[in-house]
């Protein structure tokens, strides 16, 4: 098993491993007791097994696009907060205008 300190795109990694001649069906991950990401594969019975040593170079070269992060409607949240506080109206108007931008 290999410990990796960053995000991996597992589907892409399987394709990259295959292109490099590493024959595996799937990869999996888990966090070890230190919180590091451990990458492994599976045998024919579904048991966790180590990746071949050659996979380390592929993993080291792997770059993954992080998954999209859902950002809440921050403008709406701040506007609602500004309108519901005890700010004077002029301050609320300035805050709302600043949030809307130019």
NORDA-V660027 format. One record per pair of residues at least 4 apart in sequence whose ideal C-beta (glycine too) atoms are under 8 Angstrom apart, sorted by the first residue. I is the first residue (numbers start at 1). GAP is how many residues later the second one is. D is the distance in Angstrom with one decimal. If there is no record, write none. Layout:
I/GAP/D  I/GAP/D
This chain:
1/37/4.9  1/38/6.7  1/39/4.7  1/47/7.6  1/49/5.2  1/50/7.1  2/36/6.9  2/37/4.9  2/38/7.8  2/48/7.8  2/49/5.9  2/53/7.0  2/54/5.9  2/57/6.1  3/29/6.7  3/33/4.5  3/34/6.9  3/35/5.4  3/36/7.9  4/4/6.2  4/25/7.8  4/32/7.3  4/33/4.7  4/34/7.4  4/35/5.5  4/55/6.2  5/31/6.2  5/32/7.0  6/31/7.4  7/57/5.5  7/59/5.3  7/60/7.7  8/5/5.5  8/21/6.8  8/29/7.1  8/31/6.8  8/51/7.6  8/54/6.4  8/56/5.5  9/4/6.2  9/53/7.6  9/55/3.5  9/56/6.6  10/4/6.5  10/17/5.5  10/18/7.7  10/19/7.1  11/4/6.9  12/4/6.2  12/50/7.3  12/52/6.2  13/4/6.2  13/14/5.8  13/26/7.8  13/45/7.5  13/46/7.0  13/49/5.5  13/51/7.5  14/4/6.3  14/10/6.8  14/12/6.5  14/13/5.8  15/4/6.3  16/4/6.4  16/42/5.4  16/45/7.7  16/46/6.0  17/5/4.0  17/7/5.9  17/10/7.4  17/34/8.0  17/38/5.9  17/41/5.3  18/4/6.8  18/5/7.4  18/6/7.6  20/34/7.2  20/35/7.9  20/37/7.6  20/38/4.8  21/33/7.7  22/29/7.4  22/30/5.8  22/32/5.9  22/33/5.1  22/36/6.5  24/17/4.5  24/27/7.1  24/31/7.9  25/16/7.4  25/17/6.9  26/15/6.5  26/16/5.9  27/12/5.8  27/13/6.9  27/14/5.5  27/24/7.2  28/11/7.6  28/12/5.5  28/13/7.2  28/14/6.7  28/20/6.9  29/8/5.4  29/9/6.3  29/10/5.4  29/11/7.4  30/7/7.8  30/8/5.5  30/10/7.7  31/4/5.6  31/5/6.9  31/6/6.2  31/7/7.2  32/4/5.2  32/6/5.1  39/12/6.4  39/16/8.0  39/20/6.4  40/8/4.9  40/9/6.5  40/10/6.4  40/11/6.4  41/7/7.8  41/8/5.8  41/9/7.6  41/10/5.3  42/4/5.5  42/5/6.5  42/6/6.3  42/7/6.5  43/4/4.9  43/6/4.9  51/4/3.9  51/5/7.7  51/8/7.8  54/4/7.4  55/4/5.9  56/4/6.1  57/4/6.4  58/4/6.4  72/5/6.3  73/4/6.2  74/4/6.1  75/4/6.1  75/24/5.4  75/25/7.7  76/4/6.2  77/4/6.3  78/4/6.1  78/17/7.6  78/21/5.8  79/4/6.3  79/16/7.9  79/17/5.7  79/20/6.0  80/4/6.1  81/4/6.4  82/5/6.5  82/10/5.3  82/13/4.5  82/14/6.2  82/17/7.8  83/9/6.0  83/13/7.6  85/7/7.8  87/4/4.3  87/5/5.0  87/8/7.3  88/4/7.2  89/4/6.2  90/4/6.5  91/4/6.3  92/4/6.2  93/4/6.2  94/4/6.2  95/4/6.5  96/4/6.6
